[in-house]
């Protein structure tokens, strides 16, 4: 059975939504992600604006301000639930990893 579109997020999706817990505009999101991940994760403008459009259409984020070409975004309640769901999914994966490492001889 195929997964829903936002059932499991890519790393870039996760960090975009993480940043949008506070109001941000596109360039600010890219910079925050670079800073937060010490440059490990990079989101280019093409990817960012494509994902922002997808998130808008899905009701995961909302546009809060428009000043010329500059647009600000913020997570919606649905978006907060998607982000929390992904956080819980990642926690489960890490817990499974630790449990497996502890009991690898028992398998």
N, CA, C and O atoms as a GROMACS GRO file, in nm:
protein
  428
    1UNK      N    1   0.084  -0.118   0.000
    1UNK     CA    2   0.000   0.000   0.000
    1UNK      C    3   0.089   0.124   0.000
    1UNK      O    4   0.179   0.133   0.083
    2UNK      N    5   0.066   0.219  -0.090
    2UNK     CA    6   0.150   0.340  -0.095
    2UNK      C    7   0.125   0.429   0.027
    2UNK      O    8   0.016   0.432   0.084
    3UNK      N    9   0.229   0.500   0.064
    3UNK     CA   10   0.218   0.595   0.176
    3UNK      C   11   0.146   0.721   0.132
    3UNK      O   12   0.150   0.759   0.015
    4UNK      N   13   0.082   0.785   0.228
    4UNK     CA   14   0.025   0.917   0.202
    4UNK      C   15   0.140   1.013   0.174
    4UNK      O   16   0.254   0.988   0.214
    5UNK      N   17   0.112   1.122   0.106
    5UNK     CA   18   0.217   1.214   0.061
    5UNK      C   19   0.306   1.265   0.175
    5UNK      O   20   0.428   1.271   0.160
    6UNK      N   21   0.247   1.301   0.288
    6UNK     CA   22   0.326   1.357   0.398
    6UNK      C   23   0.331   1.264   0.519
    6UNK      O   24   0.353   1.309   0.631
    7UNK      N   25   0.312   1.134   0.496
    7UNK     CA   26   0.316   1.037   0.605
    7UNK      C   27   0.458   1.023   0.662
    7UNK      O   28   0.475   1.014   0.783
    8UNK      N   29   0.556   1.022   0.576
    8UNK     CA   30   0.697   1.022   0.617
    8UNK      C   31   0.765   1.136   0.542
    8UNK      O   32   0.758   1.144   0.420
    9UNK      N   33   0.829   1.224   0.617
    9UNK     CA   34   0.889   1.343   0.557
    9UNK      C   35   1.034   1.319   0.518
    9UNK      O   36   1.104   1.240   0.581
   10UNK      N   37   1.077   1.389   0.415
   10UNK     CA   38   1.220   1.391   0.385
   10UNK      C   39   1.287   1.480   0.488
   10UNK      O   40   1.221   1.554   0.561
   11UNK      N   41   1.418   1.473   0.493
   11UNK     CA   42   1.493   1.558   0.586
   11UNK      C   43   1.465   1.706   0.559
   11UNK      O   44   1.446   1.784   0.653
   12UNK      N   45   1.462   1.743   0.434
   12UNK     CA   46   1.437   1.882   0.398
   12UNK      C   47   1.297   1.926   0.440
   12UNK      O   48   1.280   2.036   0.492
   13UNK      N   49   1.197   1.841   0.417
   13UNK     CA   50   1.060   1.872   0.459
   13UNK      C   51   1.055   1.894   0.611
   13UNK      O   52   0.994   1.990   0.659
   14UNK      N   53   1.118   1.803   0.684
   14UNK     CA   54   1.117   1.810   0.831
   14UNK      C   55   1.173   1.944   0.879
   14UNK      O   56   1.112   2.010   0.963
   15UNK      N   57   1.288   1.983   0.826
   15UNK     CA   58   1.350   2.107   0.872
   15UNK      C   59   1.272   2.231   0.830
   15UNK      O   60   1.270   2.330   0.904
   16UNK      N   61   1.209   2.229   0.714
   16UNK     CA   62   1.125   2.342   0.674
   16UNK      C   63   1.011   2.358   0.773
   16UNK      O   64   0.985   2.468   0.822
   17UNK      N   65   0.941   2.250   0.803
   17UNK     CA   66   0.830   2.257   0.897
   17UNK      C   67   0.878   2.294   1.037
   17UNK      O   68   0.809   2.368   1.109
   18UNK      N   69   0.992   2.244   1.076
   18UNK     CA   70   1.049   2.278   1.206
   18UNK      C   71   1.068   2.429   1.217
   18UNK      O   72   1.035   2.490   1.319
   19UNK      N   73   1.122   2.489   1.113
   19UNK     CA   74   1.145   2.634   1.111
   19UNK      C   75   1.015   2.713   1.112
   19UNK      O   76   1.008   2.822   1.168
   20UNK      N   77   0.911   2.658   1.050
   20UNK     CA   78   0.785   2.732   1.037
   20UNK      C   79   0.696   2.724   1.160
   20UNK      O   80   0.578   2.759   1.154
   21UNK      N   81   0.752   2.679   1.270
   21UNK     CA   82   0.680   2.691   1.398
   21UNK      C   83   0.674   2.839   1.439
   21UNK      O   84   0.590   2.879   1.520
   22UNK      N   85   0.763   2.918   1.380
   22UNK     CA   86   0.760   3.064   1.394
   22UNK      C   87   0.751   3.121   1.252
   22UNK      O   88   0.798   3.058   1.157
   23UNK      N   89   0.693   3.237   1.239
   23UNK     CA   90   0.675   3.297   1.108
   23UNK      C   91   0.810   3.323   1.041
   23UNK      O   92   0.900   3.383   1.101
   24UNK      N   93   0.824   3.278   0.918
   24UNK     CA   94   0.949   3.295   0.842
   24UNK      C   95   0.918   3.321   0.696
   24UNK      O   96   0.811   3.286   0.646
   25UNK      N   97   1.013   3.382   0.628
   25UNK     CA   98   1.006   3.393   0.483
   25UNK      C   99   1.111   3.299   0.424
   25UNK      O  100   1.196   3.248   0.496
   26UNK      N  101   1.104   3.277   0.294
   26UNK     CA  102   1.187   3.176   0.229
   26UNK      C  103   1.335   3.181   0.257
   26UNK      O  104   1.394   3.081   0.299
   27UNK      N  105   1.396   3.296   0.236
   27UNK     CA  106   1.541   3.306   0.256
   27UNK      C  107   1.578   3.282   0.403
   27UNK      O  108   1.683   3.226   0.433
   28UNK      N  109   1.490   3.324   0.492
   28UNK     CA  110   1.513   3.303   0.635
   28UNK      C  111   1.510   3.153   0.667
   28UNK      O  112   1.590   3.105   0.747
   29UNK      N  113   1.417   3.080   0.605
   29UNK     CA  114   1.407   2.935   0.627
   29UNK      C  115   1.538   2.868   0.585
   29UNK      O  116   1.593   2.787   0.659
   30UNK      N  117   1.587   2.902   0.466
   30UNK     CA  118   1.710   2.840   0.416
   30UNK      C  119   1.826   2.866   0.512
   30UNK      O  120   1.905   2.776   0.540
   31UNK      N  121   1.838   2.988   0.560
   31UNK     CA  122   1.947   3.023   0.652
   31UNK      C  123   1.933   2.951   0.786
   31UNK      O  124   2.030   2.901   0.841
   32UNK      N  125   1.811   2.947   0.838
   32UNK     CA  126   1.788   2.879   0.967
   32UNK      C  127   1.825   2.731   0.958
   32UNK      O  128   1.884   2.676   1.050
   33UNK      N  129   1.790   2.668   0.848
   33UNK     CA  130   1.822   2.526   0.831
   33UNK      C  131   1.973   2.505   0.826
   33UNK      O  132   2.025   2.415   0.891
   34UNK      N  133   2.042   2.589   0.750
   34UNK     CA  134   2.190   2.580   0.743
   34UNK      C  135   2.251   2.596   0.882
   34UNK      O  136   2.341   2.520   0.920
   35UNK      N  137   2.202   2.694   0.957
   35UNK     CA  138   2.256   2.722   1.090
   35UNK      C  139   2.223   2.608   1.186
   35UNK      O  140   2.311   2.560   1.258
   36UNK      N  141   2.098   2.564   1.189
   36UNK     CA  142   2.053   2.460   1.279
   36UNK      C  143   2.129   2.329   1.258
   36UNK      O  144   2.159   2.258   1.353
   37UNK      N  145   2.160   2.298   1.132
   37UNK     CA  146   2.225   2.170   1.100
   37UNK      C  147   2.376   2.185   1.079
   37UNK      O  148   2.441   2.093   1.030
   38UNK      N  149   2.430   2.301   1.115
   38UNK     CA  150   2.574   2.327   1.092
   38UNK      C  151   2.615   2.301   0.948
   38UNK      O  152   2.724   2.251   0.922
   39UNK      N  153   2.526   2.335   0.854
   39UNK     CA  154   2.555   2.322   0.712
   39UNK      C  155   2.536   2.182   0.656
   39UNK      O  156   2.557   2.161   0.536
   40UNK      N  157   2.496   2.086   0.739
   40UNK     CA  158   2.478   1.948   0.693
   40UNK      C  159   2.361   1.936   0.596
   40UNK      O  160   2.367   1.858   0.501
   41UNK      N  161   2.255   2.014   0.620
   41UNK     CA  162   2.137   2.010   0.533
   41UNK      C  163   2.127   2.143   0.460
   41UNK      O  164   2.132   2.250   0.520
   42UNK      N  165   2.113   2.133   0.330
   42UNK     CA  166   2.099   2.252   0.247
   42UNK      C  167   1.971   2.239   0.166
   42UNK      O  168   1.947   2.137   0.103
   43UNK      N  169   1.890   2.342   0.168
   43UNK     CA  170   1.767   2.345   0.089
   43UNK      C  171   1.781   2.460  -0.010
   43UNK      O  172   1.788   2.577   0.030
   44UNK      N  173   1.785   2.426  -0.136
   44UNK     CA  174   1.796   2.529  -0.240
   44UNK      C  175   1.662   2.596  -0.264
   44UNK      O  176   1.558   2.543  -0.223
   45UNK      N  177   1.663   2.711  -0.331
   45UNK     CA  178   1.539   2.784  -0.354
   45UNK      C  179   1.435   2.706  -0.434
   45UNK      O  180   1.316   2.714  -0.405
   46UNK      N  181   1.478   2.632  -0.535
   46UNK     CA  182   1.382   2.555  -0.616
   46UNK      C  183   1.309   2.452  -0.532
   46UNK      O  184   1.187   2.440  -0.539
   47UNK      N  185   1.384   2.377  -0.452
   47UNK     CA  186   1.325   2.277  -0.364
   47UNK      C  187   1.236   2.343  -0.259
   47UNK      O  188   1.124   2.298  -0.234
   48UNK      N  189   1.286   2.450  -0.198
   48UNK     CA  190   1.211   2.517  -0.093
   48UNK      C  191   1.076   2.566  -0.144
   48UNK      O  192   0.973   2.537  -0.082
   49UNK      N  193   1.074   2.638  -0.254
   49UNK     CA  194   0.949   2.697  -0.300
   49UNK      C  195   0.853   2.591  -0.355
   49UNK      O  196   0.732   2.609  -0.347
   50UNK      N  197   0.906   2.484  -0.409
   50UNK     CA  198   0.820   2.373  -0.451
   50UNK      C  199   0.752   2.310  -0.329
   50UNK      O  200   0.632   2.284  -0.330
   51UNK      N  201   0.831   2.284  -0.223
   51UNK     CA  202   0.775   2.225  -0.102
   51UNK      C  203   0.678   2.320  -0.033
   51UNK      O  204   0.574   2.277   0.017
   52UNK      N  205   0.710   2.449  -0.030
   52UNK     CA  206   0.618   2.546   0.030
   52UNK      C  207   0.484   2.544  -0.043
   52UNK      O  208   0.379   2.549   0.021
   53UNK      N  209   0.486   2.538  -0.176
   53UNK     CA  210   0.361   2.529  -0.253
   53UNK      C  211   0.284   2.402  -0.218
   53UNK      O  212   0.163   2.406  -0.199
   54UNK      N  213   0.355   2.288  -0.210
   54UNK     CA  214   0.290   2.162  -0.173
   54UNK      C  215   0.228   2.172  -0.034
   54UNK      O  216   0.115   2.128  -0.013
   55UNK      N  217   0.303   2.228   0.062
   55UNK     CA  218   0.254   2.242   0.198
   55UNK      C  219   0.131   2.335   0.204
   55UNK      O  220   0.036   2.308   0.276
   56UNK      N  221   0.135   2.443   0.126
   56UNK     CA  222   0.021   2.535   0.121
   56UNK      C  223  -0.103   2.463   0.069
   56UNK      O  224  -0.211   2.474   0.127
   57UNK      N  225  -0.088   2.391  -0.041
   57UNK     CA  226  -0.201   2.320  -0.101
   57UNK      C  227  -0.258   2.215  -0.007
   57UNK      O  228  -0.378   2.189  -0.009
   58UNK      N  229  -0.173   2.155   0.075
   58UNK     CA  230  -0.217   2.051   0.169
   58UNK      C  231  -0.270   2.109   0.300
   58UNK      O  232  -0.319   2.034   0.384
   59UNK      N  233  -0.260   2.241   0.318
   59UNK     CA  234  -0.307   2.304   0.440
   59UNK      C  235  -0.215   2.283   0.559
   59UNK      O  236  -0.257   2.296   0.674
   60UNK      N  237  -0.090   2.252   0.531
   60UNK     CA  238   0.010   2.227   0.636
   60UNK      C  239   0.072   2.357   0.685
   60UNK      O  240   0.112   2.369   0.801
   61UNK      N  241   0.079   2.454   0.595
   61UNK     CA  242   0.127   2.589   0.630
   61UNK      C  243   0.028   2.689   0.573
   61UNK      O  244  -0.057   2.656   0.490
   62UNK      N  245   0.041   2.812   0.620
   62UNK     CA  246  -0.040   2.920   0.564
   62UNK      C  247   0.051   3.040   0.538
   62UNK      O  248   0.153   3.059   0.604
   63UNK      N  249   0.012   3.117   0.440
   63UNK     CA  250   0.085   3.239   0.409
   63UNK      C  251   0.036   3.348   0.503
   63UNK      O  252  -0.085   3.366   0.520
   64UNK      N  253   0.127   3.421   0.564
   64UNK     CA  254   0.087   3.522   0.662
   64UNK      C  255   0.106   3.664   0.613
   64UNK      O  256   0.030   3.753   0.651
   65UNK      N  257   0.206   3.687   0.528
   65UNK     CA  258   0.234   3.822   0.477
   65UNK      C  259   0.285   3.812   0.334
   65UNK      O  260   0.350   3.714   0.296
   66UNK      N  261   0.256   3.915   0.256
   66UNK     CA  262   0.313   3.928   0.122
   66UNK      C  263   0.361   4.071   0.108
   66UNK      O  264   0.284   4.166   0.122
   67UNK      N  265   0.492   4.085   0.080
   67UNK     CA  266   0.551   4.217   0.055
   67UNK      C  267   0.629   4.206  -0.075
   67UNK      O  268   0.745   4.166  -0.075
   68UNK      N  269   0.564   4.240  -0.186
   68UNK     CA  270   0.627   4.220  -0.316
   68UNK      C  271   0.642   4.072  -0.343
   68UNK      O  272   0.543   3.998  -0.343
   69UNK      N  273   0.765   4.029  -0.366
   69UNK     CA  274   0.790   3.887  -0.389
   69UNK      C  275   0.818   3.811  -0.259
   69UNK      O  276   0.823   3.688  -0.258
   70UNK      N  277   0.834   3.884  -0.153
   70UNK     CA  278   0.865   3.824  -0.023
   70UNK      C  279   0.736   3.777   0.045
   70UNK      O  280   0.644   3.855   0.067
   71UNK      N  281   0.732   3.648   0.078
   71UNK     CA  282   0.614   3.588   0.141
   71UNK      C  283   0.655   3.521   0.271
   71UNK      O  284   0.758   3.453   0.279
   72UNK      N  285   0.574   3.540   0.373
   72UNK     CA  286   0.598   3.478   0.504
   72UNK      C  287   0.500   3.364   0.524
   72UNK      O  288   0.386   3.368   0.476
   73UNK      N  289   0.545   3.263   0.595
   73UNK     CA  290   0.466   3.142   0.617
   73UNK      C  291   0.469   3.104   0.765
   73UNK      O  292   0.557   3.144   0.840
   74UNK      N  293   0.369   3.023   0.803
   74UNK     CA  294   0.358   2.974   0.939
   74UNK      C  295   0.287   2.839   0.937
   74UNK      O  296   0.198   2.816   0.855
   75UNK      N  297   0.328   2.751   1.026
   75UNK     CA  298   0.267   2.619   1.039
   75UNK      C  299   0.120   2.634   1.083
   75UNK      O  300   0.088   2.719   1.165
   76UNK      N  301   0.032   2.551   1.028
   76UNK     CA  302  -0.107   2.544   1.073
   76UNK      C  303  -0.117   2.435   1.180
   76UNK      O  304  -0.018   2.367   1.209
   77UNK      N  305  -0.235   2.418   1.237
   77UNK     CA  306  -0.255   2.308   1.332
   77UNK      C  307  -0.229   2.174   1.265
   77UNK      O  308  -0.168   2.085   1.324
   78UNK      N  309  -0.276   2.160   1.143
   78UNK     CA  310  -0.252   2.037   1.068
   78UNK      C  311  -0.102   2.016   1.049
   78UNK      O  312  -0.052   1.904   1.062
   79UNK      N  313  -0.030   2.124   1.017
   79UNK     CA  314   0.114   2.115   0.999
   79UNK      C  315   0.186   2.076   1.127
   79UNK      O  316   0.281   1.998   1.125
   80UNK      N  317   0.140   2.131   1.240
   80UNK     CA  318   0.199   2.096   1.369
   80UNK      C  319   0.178   1.946   1.396
   80UNK      O  320   0.267   1.880   1.451
   81UNK      N  321   0.062   1.894   1.358
   81UNK     CA  322   0.035   1.751   1.377
   81UNK      C  323   0.125   1.666   1.286
   81UNK      O  324   0.173   1.561   1.328
   82UNK      N  325   0.147   1.711   1.163
   82UNK     CA  326   0.236   1.640   1.071
   82UNK      C  327   0.378   1.639   1.126
   82UNK      O  328   0.445   1.535   1.125
   83UNK      N  329   0.424   1.754   1.174
   83UNK     CA  330   0.559   1.764   1.230
   83UNK      C  331   0.573   1.675   1.354
   83UNK      O  332   0.673   1.604   1.368
   84UNK      N  333   0.476   1.679   1.442
   84UNK     CA  334   0.479   1.594   1.563
   84UNK      C  335   0.476   1.446   1.526
   84UNK      O  336   0.546   1.365   1.587
   85UNK      N  337   0.396   1.411   1.427
   85UNK     CA  338   0.390   1.272   1.380
   85UNK      C  339   0.524   1.225   1.328
   85UNK      O  340   0.566   1.112   1.354
   86UNK      N  341   0.592   1.312   1.254
   86UNK     CA  342   0.725   1.276   1.203
   86UNK      C  343   0.826   1.263   1.316
   86UNK      O  344   0.909   1.172   1.314
   87UNK      N  345   0.819   1.352   1.413
   87UNK     CA  346   0.908   1.344   1.529
   87UNK      C  347   0.887   1.211   1.602
   87UNK      O  348   0.983   1.144   1.639
   88UNK      N  349   0.762   1.173   1.623
   88UNK     CA  350   0.733   1.046   1.691
   88UNK      C  351   0.781   0.928   1.608
   88UNK      O  352   0.833   0.831   1.664
   89UNK      N  353   0.765   0.934   1.475
   89UNK     CA  354   0.812   0.827   1.387
   89UNK      C  355   0.964   0.811   1.398
   89UNK      O  356   1.015   0.700   1.404
   90UNK      N  357   1.035   0.924   1.399
   90UNK     CA  358   1.181   0.920   1.410
   90UNK      C  359   1.225   0.866   1.547
   90UNK      O  360   1.322   0.792   1.556
   91UNK      N  361   1.153   0.905   1.651
   91UNK     CA  362   1.184   0.852   1.785
   91UNK      C  363   1.166   0.700   1.788
   91UNK      O  364   1.248   0.630   1.847
   92UNK      N  365   1.061   0.650   1.726
   92UNK     CA  366   1.037   0.507   1.720
   92UNK      C  367   1.151   0.435   1.648
   92UNK      O  368   1.196   0.329   1.691
   93UNK      N  369   1.196   0.494   1.538
   93UNK     CA  370   1.308   0.434   1.464
   93UNK      C  371   1.433   0.425   1.551
   93UNK      O  372   1.501   0.322   1.552
   94UNK      N  373   1.462   0.532   1.624
   94UNK     CA  374   1.583   0.530   1.709
   94UNK      C  375   1.567   0.433   1.824
   94UNK      O  376   1.663   0.365   1.862
   95UNK      N  377   1.448   0.426   1.880
   95UNK     CA  378   1.425   0.329   1.988
   95UNK      C  379   1.440   0.187   1.936
   95UNK      O  380   1.498   0.103   2.005
   96UNK      N  381   1.390   0.159   1.816
   96UNK     CA  382   1.407   0.026   1.756
   96UNK      C  383   1.555  -0.005   1.734
   96UNK      O  384   1.599  -0.117   1.759
   97UNK      N  385   1.630   0.093   1.689
   97UNK     CA  386   1.774   0.075   1.668
   97UNK      C  387   1.843   0.037   1.799
   97UNK      O  388   1.920  -0.059   1.805
   98UNK      N  389   1.815   0.112   1.904
   98UNK     CA  390   1.878   0.085   2.034
   98UNK      C  391   1.838  -0.051   2.088
   98UNK      O  392   1.922  -0.125   2.140
   99UNK      N  393   1.709  -0.083   2.076
   99UNK     CA  394   1.662  -0.212   2.126
   99UNK      C  395   1.728  -0.326   2.048
   99UNK      O  396   1.767  -0.428   2.106
  100UNK      N  397   1.741  -0.310   1.918
  100UNK     CA  398   1.805  -0.411   1.836
  100UNK      C  399   1.952  -0.426   1.874
  100UNK      O  400   2.002  -0.538   1.888
  101UNK      N  401   2.022  -0.316   1.892
  101UNK     CA  402   2.164  -0.319   1.927
  101UNK      C  403   2.186  -0.390   2.061
  101UNK      O  404   2.284  -0.463   2.078
  102UNK      N  405   2.097  -0.368   2.156
  102UNK     CA  406   2.110  -0.432   2.287
  102UNK      C  407   2.084  -0.581   2.280
  102UNK      O  408   2.147  -0.659   2.352
  103UNK      N  409   1.991  -0.623   2.193
  103UNK     CA  410   1.951  -0.762   2.191
  103UNK      C  411   1.984  -0.834   2.063
  103UNK      O  412   1.917  -0.930   2.026
  104UNK      N  413   2.086  -0.788   1.993
  104UNK     CA  414   2.119  -0.847   1.863
  104UNK      C  415   2.153  -0.996   1.873
  104UNK      O  416   2.128  -1.070   1.778
  105UNK      N  417   2.208  -1.040   1.986
  105UNK     CA  418   2.242  -1.181   2.003
  105UNK      C  419   2.115  -1.266   2.016
  105UNK      O  420   2.118  -1.386   1.985
  106UNK      N  421   2.006  -1.208   2.060
  106UNK     CA  422   1.882  -1.282   2.084
  106UNK      C  423   1.802  -1.307   1.956
  106UNK      O  424   1.707  -1.385   1.957
  107UNK      N  425   1.839  -1.242   1.847
  107UNK     CA  426   1.761  -1.258   1.724
  107UNK      C  427   1.802  -1.378   1.645
  107UNK      O  428   1.746  -1.405   1.539
   0.00000   0.00000   0.00000
